[in-house]
């Protein structure tokens, strides 16, 4: 997290404006974002970074595009 904060600061951004929380069932499960300086034509993508419990896709239910816990992918 310290490295991320340093990179955000280097690009003259704040965590609030360039890092977005990823939620599942109203609980934060990870984050993503971008690093961009005003006037630049490109940005660097951050993540996505997920909590370890969300690193693998659970077994699909038959004939659906949802995981066993109901999360669409």
C-alpha positions in Angstrom: 0.0 0.0 0.0 2.9 2.4 0.7 4.2 1.8 -2.9 0.8 2.6 -4.3 0.5 5.8 -2.2 4.0 6.9 -3.4 3.0 6.3 -7.0 -0.2 8.2 -6.7 1.6 11.1 -5.1 4.3 11.0 -7.9 1.5 11.5 -10.5 0.1 14.4 -8.5 -3.1 12.5 -7.8 -4.9 11.5 -4.6 -6.1 8.0 -3.7 -9.7 9.3 -3.7 -9.6 10.4 -7.3 -7.7 7.5 -8.9 -8.4 4.4 -6.9 -11.8 2.7 -7.1 -13.1 0.1 -4.6 -14.6 -3.1 -6.1 -17.5 -4.3 -4.1 -19.5 -7.5 -3.9 -22.8 -7.6 -1.9 -21.9 -4.1 -0.6 -18.6 -5.3 0.9 -15.2 -4.2 -0.5 -13.3 -7.1 -2.1 -10.6 -5.3 -3.9 -9.6 -2.2 -5.8 -8.6 -0.9 -9.3 -7.7 2.5 -10.7 -5.4 4.5 -12.9 -2.4 6.8 -12.6 -2.7 9.9 -14.9 -1.1 13.3 -15.0 -3.1 16.3 -16.3 -2.2 16.8 -20.0 -1.0 13.3 -20.6 -2.5 11.2 -23.4 -2.1 7.9 -21.5 -2.6 6.4 -18.1 -1.3 3.4 -16.2 -3.9 0.9 -15.0 -3.7 -0.3 -11.3 -4.9 -3.8 -10.7 -7.4 -5.1 -10.3 -6.3 -6.3 -6.9 -8.7 -8.7 -5.0 -8.8 -10.1 -1.5 -7.3 -13.6 -1.6 -10.7 -15.3 -1.1 -11.7 -13.9 -4.5 -8.6 -15.1 -6.5 -10.3 -18.1 -8.0 -13.7 -18.5 -9.8 -15.9 -20.9 -8.0 -17.5 -23.8 -9.8 -20.2 -22.7 -12.3 -23.7 -23.8 -11.9 -25.1 -25.8 -14.7 -26.6 -23.8 -17.6 -25.8 -20.4 -16.2 -23.1 -17.8 -16.4 -23.0 -17.4 -12.6 -20.6 -18.8 -10.0 -22.0 -21.0 -7.2 -22.4 -18.0 -5.0 -24.5 -16.2 -7.6 -21.8 -13.7 -8.8 -22.1 -13.1 -12.6 -18.9 -13.1 -14.6 
